[in-house]
Amino acid sequence: MPKYKITIDKNKCVGSTICTMEAPEIFALGAEFQSHVIDPDSNEDELILHAAQSCPMNAIIVTERETEKRVWPPA
């Protein structure tokens, strides 16, 4: 089971494509030029966190699946 749950805040995403360059197997740009998660069951924990931390708008929200504790961005 994946450690993290990934959510994209569509109000913050500006389509910078950084997440898609950092983790193309997890994130993609949709027709609306905003990121979306293409592999929500990925076990690439470090890659997910790195891509989220690279987002200039902090639009990628990473939480622990078991505890629902926010990992990124800091609350």
Secondary structure, 3 states (H helix, E strand, C coil): CCCEEEEECCCCCCCCCHHHHHCCCCEEECCCCCEEECCCCCCCHHHHHHHHHHCCCCCEEEEECCCCCEEECCC
